[in-house]
Amino acid sequence: MTDTPARLLNLLSLLQTPREWPGSELAERLDVSPRTIRRDIDRLRELGYPVEASRGSVGGYRLVAGTAMPPLLLDDEEAVAIAVGLRAGAGHAIEGVDEASVRALAKLEQVLPSRLRHRVSTLQNATMPLTRGDGSTIDPRTLTVIASAVTAQERLRFAYRAGDGAETKREAEPYRLVSTGWRWYLVAYDLGREAWRTFRVDRVSEPFATGARFAPRELPAGDASEFLAGSIARRQPELAVDVSFAAPADFVSARLPASVGPLEPTGENSCRLRAVLADSLEWVALRLALVDCEFTAHEPPQLVDYLGDLGARLARAAAR
């Protein structure tokens, strides 16, 4: 291999593998002499790459973490694998995949060659992840456009479908993306309504960064997560819940979010929950079902009816 820049890139790609490389093996991989490998290692060090050498019969070269690590190099397979993984996680809001991961995906897809972008899209379209089944999946490209606009502080235009199905065109100053663990929201200042708003990203379509920059406004209260939590709480009707559990209070409380409030022990192996919750009927029913013990819902009537319908559907599914 006589092309020095190409050889240096290939050498750097090998060294980024977390292992020690004997000089002889590197020379064999790159089809050069051990002396050439030593010169190339010196060139990488001059460029700022912290290559460490160890002596002895089992010694070799390895790339160590530095305080100012130069850009990471990925081969085609590695780039595709990372992009597919990030798109899968971002598109279905898996818990723990936050805005930083979406920004990383936006940067990666921006620099991918067209041939690799095609491979990523092909793999993405050929797979089907397990989702909530409520239609709230997101095109990862929507997330990456929004994340890029947030980072660049550019005004964003998009179409938005409200909960009642009404379609509107919006122009906003995007502030932050927030994941609840199974759904993405955009916190933004809506220029048309001159007010802060939250938007479900699965209802956003045709997002477009206008290129017009803006100075971020001050959020009315707390950070983006706190603002979103308050917004969701205001939209949800309150449920006065009364539920009896056939299990000790400490067993049940360990399986319910702390936000539901304290449980009242009613016996050695029983307890009762009386609380007013600003959560959806579906969320409350799901949390109760996951407690993993017998329980009886007393109030409200709509919760009792919903649990009955849910139980019937599950029983039919099990019978099939």
Residue, then its C-alpha position, 0 to 999 in steps of 0.5 A: m500500500t503506497d498511498t500514505p494518507a490512505r494507509l494512515l487512515n487504515l492504520l488508525s481504523l485498526l488501532q481504534t479497535p480496543r486491543e493491542w496490535p503487534g507491529s508485525e501484524l499491522a505490517e501484514r494487514l497493511d502490506v508494508s514493512p515494520r519500519t513503515i509502521r513505526r514511521d506511520i505511528d510517529r506521524l499519527r502521534e504528531l497529528g495528536y493521536p495518543v498511540e501507546a507502545s509496549r515492549g516485549s514479546v507480547g508488546g504492540y501498539r494501541l490507541v489510548a483515550g486522550t484529553a482531546m481525541p481527534p475525530l473518530l473513524l468508522d468503516d462502512e459496516e460500523a457506520v451503518a450499524i450505529a446509524v441503524g441502532l440510533r434510528a431504531g431507538a429514536g424512532h420508537a422513543i426507547e427509554g434512555v435514548d435521549e436528545a443527545s442520541v438524536r443529535a448524534l444521529a443527525k450529525l452521523e446521517q449528515v456526513l454519511p455517503s449516499r451509498l451508506r444512507h441507502r443501506v441504512s434506509t434499506l435495513q430500517n425499512a426491512t425491520m419491524p420493531l415491537t411497539r406500543g401499538d397506538g400508532s405513535t411511532i416516529d420517522p427518525r428523519t423528523l427527529t433529526v430535522i428537529a434536533s438539528a434546528v434545536t442545536a442550530q437555534e433555527r426557526l422550524r416550520f411544520a404541519y401538526r395534527a391535533g388530538d381531534g384530527a385538525e391539521t394546522k401549519r406552525e412556525a416555532e422556535p424549537y427549544r428542546l426535545v423531551s422523551t417520556g420513555w415511549r413518546w417524544y415531545l417538542v417544547a417550542y415557542d409558537l410564533g403564530r400563537e405567541a405562546w410556549r407550546t408542547f407538540r407530540v412529535d409523532r403528530v409532526s410532519e414535513p418539518f423544515a428548518t427555515g435558516a432564520r436564527f433566533a435567540p432562545r427565550e426564557l422558559p416560563a418555569g423550570d427546564a423543558s422536562e418540568f414544563l412538559a410535565g406541567s403541560i401534560a398534567r393540565r391536559q389530562p382530566e384528574l382521576a379520583v382512584d380507589v383501588s384495593f390490593a391483596a398484597p402488603a403495602d410495601f410490595v405494592s408501593a415498590r411496583l407503583p411510581a412514587s407519584v401515585g402517593p402513599l398506600e393505606p395498609t388495611g391488613e397484614n396482606s392487603c392495602r388500599l390506594r386512594a389518590v387523585l391522579a392527573d394521568s390518562l385512564e390507559w396509563v393508570a390501568l396499565r400500572l395497576a395491571l403490572v403490580d402483579c397481585e390481585f386487586t379490585a378497582h372501586e372508583p372511578p366508574q370509567l376505570v372499572d369499565y376500562l379494566g373490564d374491557l381490557g381483561a376481556r380482550l386479554a382473555r380472548a387473546a390468550a384463548r386464541 
